[in-house]
């Protein structure tokens, strides 16, 4: 697979490669140089949620159950 480098030194990584690396928007990748001169692109393996609310995930605590929500919407409480 060949990729053309822009004047700014940028490349577009094909989607199938991004998927194999497990990276998406907000993910970090590393370039590792090996003793034989090859360079490996390594993903962090975790697709991150590109959101300012990312750090708040899981902090809301337990909420009402589905049955409780249905009772509230039906006016049964």
C-alpha distances in whole Angstrom, upper triangle without the diagonal:
4,7,10,13,16,20,21,18,16,13,12,11,10,13,12,10,14,16,15,16,19,19,20,22,24,22,22,19,19,18,19,19,20,23,20,19,16,15,14,14,17,18,22,22,24,24,26,29,28,32,35,37,34,37,39,38,40,43,45,47,48,49,51,51,50,53,55,53,54,57,57,55,58,61,62,62
4,7,10,13,16,17,15,14,10,11,10,10,14,14,12,15,18,17,17,20,20,21,22,24,23,22,19,19,17,19,19,21,23,21,18,16,15,15,15,18,19,23,23,25,25,27,29,29,32,35,37,35,37,40,39,41,44,46,48,50,51,53,52,52,55,56,54,55,59,58,57,60,62,64,64
4,7,10,13,14,11,10,7,7,8,9,13,14,12,14,17,17,17,20,18,19,20,22,21,20,17,18,16,19,19,21,24,22,19,16,15,15,14,17,18,22,22,24,23,25,27,26,30,32,34,32,35,38,37,40,42,44,46,48,49,51,51,50,54,55,52,54,57,56,55,58,60,62,62
4,6,10,11,9,9,7,8,10,12,15,17,15,17,20,20,20,22,21,21,21,23,22,21,19,20,18,20,21,23,25,24,21,18,17,18,16,20,21,24,25,26,25,27,28,27,30,33,35,34,36,39,38,41,44,46,48,50,51,53,53,52,56,57,54,56,59,58,56,60,62,64,64
4,7,8,6,6,5,8,11,13,17,18,16,17,21,21,20,23,20,20,20,22,21,20,18,18,16,19,19,22,24,23,20,18,16,17,16,19,20,23,24,26,25,26,28,26,29,31,34,32,34,38,37,40,42,45,47,49,50,53,53,52,56,57,54,56,59,58,56,60,62,63,63
4,5,5,5,6,9,12,15,18,20,19,19,23,24,22,24,22,21,20,22,22,21,19,20,18,22,22,25,27,26,23,21,19,20,18,21,22,25,26,27,26,26,28,25,29,30,33,32,34,37,37,41,42,44,47,49,50,53,53,52,56,57,54,56,59,57,56,59,61,63,63
4,5,7,10,13,16,19,22,24,22,22,26,27,26,27,25,24,23,24,24,23,21,22,20,23,23,26,29,28,24,23,21,22,21,24,24,27,29,30,28,29,30,28,30,32,35,34,36,39,39,43,44,46,49,51,52,55,56,55,59,59,56,58,61,60,58,62,63,65,65
4,6,9,12,15,18,21,23,21,21,25,26,24,25,22,22,20,21,21,20,19,19,18,21,22,25,28,27,23,22,20,21,19,22,22,24,27,27,26,26,27,25,27,29,32,31,33,36,36,40,41,43,46,48,49,52,53,53,56,56,54,56,59,57,56,59,61,63,62
4,7,10,13,16,19,21,19,19,23,23,21,23,20,20,20,20,20,18,16,16,15,18,18,21,24,23,20,18,16,17,16,19,20,22,24,25,24,25,27,24,27,29,32,30,32,35,36,39,40,43,45,48,49,52,52,52,56,56,54,56,59,57,56,60,61,63,63
4,7,10,13,16,18,16,15,19,20,18,20,17,17,16,17,17,16,14,15,14,18,19,22,25,24,21,19,16,16,14,17,17,20,22,22,21,22,23,21,24,26,29,27,30,33,33,36,38,40,43,45,46,49,49,49,52,53,50,52,55,54,53,56,58,60,59
4,6,9,12,15,13,13,16,17,16,18,15,15,15,17,16,15,13,15,14,17,18,21,24,23,20,18,15,15,13,15,16,19,20,21,20,21,23,21,24,27,29,27,30,33,32,35,37,40,42,44,45,48,48,47,51,51,49,51,54,53,52,55,57,58,58
4,6,9,12,10,10,13,15,14,16,13,13,13,15,15,15,13,15,15,19,20,23,26,25,22,20,17,16,13,15,15,18,18,19,18,19,20,19,22,25,27,26,28,31,30,33,36,37,40,42,42,45,45,44,48,49,46,48,51,50,48,52,54,55,55
4,6,8,7,7,10,11,11,12,11,11,12,14,13,13,11,13,13,17,19,21,24,23,21,18,15,13,10,12,12,15,15,17,15,17,19,18,22,25,27,25,27,30,29,32,34,36,38,40,41,43,43,43,46,47,45,46,50,49,47,51,53,54,54
4,6,5,6,9,10,11,12,11,11,13,16,15,16,14,16,16,19,21,23,26,25,23,20,17,15,13,14,14,17,16,17,16,18,20,19,23,26,28,26,28,31,29,32,35,37,39,40,41,43,42,42,45,46,44,45,49,48,47,50,52,53,53
4,5,5,6,9,10,10,10,9,12,15,14,15,14,17,18,21,23,25,28,28,26,22,20,17,14,15,13,16,14,15,13,16,17,17,21,24,25,23,26,28,27,29,32,34,36,37,37,39,39,38,42,43,40,41,45,44,43,46,48,50,50
4,5,5,6,9,10,10,11,14,17,15,17,15,18,18,20,23,24,27,26,25,21,19,16,14,14,13,16,14,15,14,17,19,20,23,27,28,25,28,30,28,30,33,35,36,37,38,40,39,38,42,43,41,42,46,46,44,47,50,51,51
4,5,5,6,8,9,11,14,16,14,14,12,14,14,17,19,20,24,23,21,18,15,13,10,11,10,13,12,14,13,16,19,19,23,26,27,25,27,30,28,30,33,35,37,38,39,41,41,40,44,45,43,44,48,47,46,49,51,52,52
4,5,5,6,5,7,10,12,10,11,10,13,14,17,19,21,25,24,23,19,17,14,10,10,8,11,10,11,10,13,15,16,19,23,24,21,23,26,24,27,29,31,33,35,36,38,38,37,41,42,40,41,45,44,43,46,48,49,49
4,5,5,6,8,11,14,12,13,13,15,17,19,22,23,27,26,25,22,19,16,13,12,10,12,9,10,9,13,15,16,20,23,24,21,23,26,23,25,29,30,32,33,34,36,35,35,38,39,37,39,42,42,41,44,46,47,47
4,5,8,11,14,16,13,14,12,14,16,17,20,20,24,24,23,19,17,13,11,10,9,11,9,11,11,15,18,19,23,26,26,23,25,28,25,27,30,32,34,35,36,38,37,37,40,42,40,41,45,45,44,47,49,50,50
4,5,9,12,13,10,10,9,11,12,14,17,18,22,22,21,18,15,11,9,7,5,8,6,9,10,13,16,17,21,24,24,21,23,26,24,26,29,31,32,34,35,38,37,37,41,42,40,42,45,45,44,47,49,50,49
4,7,11,12,9,10,10,13,15,17,20,22,25,26,25,21,18,15,12,10,6,7,4,6,6,10,13,15,18,21,21,18,20,22,20,22,25,27,29,30,31,34,33,33,37,38,36,38,41,41,40,43,45,46,46
4,7,8,5,7,8,11,14,16,20,22,26,26,24,21,18,15,11,9,6,7,6,6,5,8,11,12,15,18,19,16,18,21,19,22,24,27,28,30,31,34,34,34,38,38,36,38,41,41,40,43,45,46,46
4,6,5,9,10,14,16,19,23,25,29,29,27,24,21,18,14,13,9,10,9,8,5,7,8,9,13,16,17,14,17,19,18,21,23,25,28,29,30,33,33,32,36,37,35,36,40,39,38,41,43,44,44
4,6,9,11,15,17,21,24,27,30,31,29,26,22,20,16,15,12,12,12,10,7,7,7,6,10,13,15,13,16,18,17,20,23,24,27,29,30,32,33,33,36,37,34,36,39,38,37,41,42,44,43
4,7,10,13,17,20,23,26,30,31,28,26,22,20,16,15,11,10,12,10,7,6,7,6,9,11,13,11,13,16,16,19,21,23,26,28,29,32,33,33,37,37,34,37,40,38,38,41,43,44,43
4,7,10,14,16,20,23,26,27,25,23,19,16,13,11,8,7,8,7,6,6,9,9,12,14,16,13,15,18,17,20,22,25,27,29,30,33,34,34,38,38,36,38,41,40,40,43,45,46,45
4,7,10,13,17,19,23,24,22,20,16,14,11,9,6,6,9,9,9,9,12,12,15,17,18,15,17,20,20,22,24,27,29,31,33,36,37,37,41,41,39,42,45,43,43,47,48,49,48
4,7,10,13,16,20,21,19,16,13,10,7,5,4,6,9,10,11,12,15,15,19,21,22,19,20,24,23,26,28,31,32,35,36,39,40,40,44,44,42,45,48,47,46,49,51,52,51
4,6,10,13,16,18,16,14,10,8,6,5,6,8,11,13,15,16,19,19,22,24,25,22,23,26,26,28,30,33,35,37,39,42,43,43,47,47,46,48,51,50,50,53,55,55,54
4,7,10,13,14,12,10,6,6,5,6,9,11,14,16,18,19,22,22,25,27,29,26,27,30,30,32,34,37,39,41,43,46,46,47,50,51,49,51,54,53,53,56,58,59,58
4,6,10,11,10,8,5,5,7,7,11,13,15,18,20,22,25,25,28,30,31,28,29,32,32,34,36,39,40,42,45,48,48,48,52,53,51,53,56,56,55,59,60,61,60
4,7,8,6,6,4,6,9,11,14,17,19,22,24,25,29,29,32,33,35,32,32,36,35,37,39,43,44,46,48,52,52,52,56,56,55,57,60,59,59,62,64,65,64
4,5,5,5,6,8,11,12,16,18,20,23,26,27,31,31,35,36,38,34,35,38,37,39,41,45,46,48,50,53,53,54,57,58,56,59,62,61,61,64,66,66,66
4,5,7,9,11,15,16,20,22,24,27,29,31,35,35,38,40,41,38,38,42,41,43,45,48,49,51,53,57,56,57,61,61,60,62,65,65,64,68,69,70,69
4,6,9,11,15,17,21,23,25,28,30,32,36,36,39,41,43,39,40,44,43,44,47,50,51,53,55,58,58,58,62,62,61,63,66,66,65,68,70,71,70
4,7,10,13,16,19,22,24,27,29,31,34,34,37,39,41,38,39,42,41,43,45,49,50,52,54,57,57,57,61,62,60,62,65,65,64,67,69,70,69
4,7,10,13,16,19,21,24,26,28,31,31,35,37,38,35,36,40,39,41,43,46,47,49,51,54,54,54,58,59,57,59,62,62,61,64,66,67,66
4,7,10,13,16,18,21,22,24,28,28,31,33,35,32,33,36,35,37,40,43,44,46,48,51,51,51,55,56,54,56,59,58,58,61,63,64,63
4,6,10,13,14,18,19,21,25,25,29,31,32,29,30,33,32,34,37,40,41,43,45,48,47,48,51,52,50,53,56,55,55,58,60,60,60
4,7,10,12,15,16,18,21,21,25,27,29,25,27,30,29,31,34,36,38,40,42,45,44,45,48,49,47,49,52,52,51,54,56,57,57
4,7,8,11,13,15,19,20,23,25,26,23,24,27,26,28,31,33,35,37,39,42,41,42,45,46,44,47,50,49,49,52,54,54,54
4,5,8,9,12,15,16,20,22,23,19,21,24,22,25,27,30,31,33,35,38,38,38,42,42,41,43,46,45,45,48,50,51,50
4,6,8,10,13,15,18,20,20,17,18,21,19,21,24,27,28,30,32,35,35,36,39,40,38,41,44,43,43,46,48,48,47
4,7,9,13,15,18,20,21,17,18,21,19,21,23,26,27,29,31,33,33,33,37,38,36,38,42,41,41,44,46,46,46
4,6,9,12,15,17,17,13,15,17,15,17,20,23,24,25,27,30,30,30,34,35,33,35,38,38,37,41,42,43,42
4,7,9,12,15,15,12,14,16,14,17,20,22,23,25,26,29,29,29,33,33,32,34,37,36,35,39,41,41,41
4,6,9,11,12,8,11,13,12,15,17,19,21,23,25,28,28,28,32,32,30,33,36,34,34,37,39,40,39
4,6,9,9,6,10,11,10,13,16,17,20,22,22,25,26,26,30,30,27,30,33,31,31,34,36,37,36
4,7,9,7,11,13,12,16,17,19,22,24,25,28,29,29,32,32,29,32,35,33,32,36,37,39,38
4,5,5,9,10,10,14,15,16,20,22,22,25,27,27,30,30,27,30,32,31,30,34,35,36,35
4,6,7,9,10,14,14,16,19,22,22,25,27,28,31,30,28,31,33,31,30,34,35,37,35
4,6,5,7,11,11,12,15,18,18,22,23,24,28,26,24,27,29,27,27,31,32,33,32
4,5,6,9,10,12,15,18,19,22,24,25,28,27,25,28,31,29,29,33,34,35,34
4,6,9,9,11,14,17,19,22,24,25,29,28,26,29,31,30,30,34,34,35,34
4,6,6,8,11,14,15,19,21,22,26,24,23,26,28,26,27,30,31,32,30
4,6,8,10,12,14,17,19,20,23,23,21,24,26,25,25,29,30,31,29
4,6,7,9,11,15,16,18,21,20,19,23,25,23,24,28,28,29,27
4,6,9,11,15,17,19,22,21,20,23,25,23,24,28,28,28,26
4,7,8,12,14,16,19,17,16,20,21,19,21,24,24,25,23
4,6,10,12,15,18,16,16,19,20,19,21,24,24,24,22
4,7,9,12,14,13,13,16,17,17,19,21,22,21,19
4,6,9,11,10,9,13,14,13,15,18,18,18,16
4,7,8,6,6,10,10,10,12,15,15,14,13
4,5,5,6,9,10,11,12,14,15,14,14
4,5,5,6,9,10,11,12,14,14,14
4,5,5,6,9,10,11,12,11,11
4,5,5,6,9,10,11,9,9
4,5,5,6,9,10,10,10
4,5,5,6,9,8,10
4,6,5,6,5,6
4,5,5,6,6
4,5,8,9
4,5,8
4,6
4
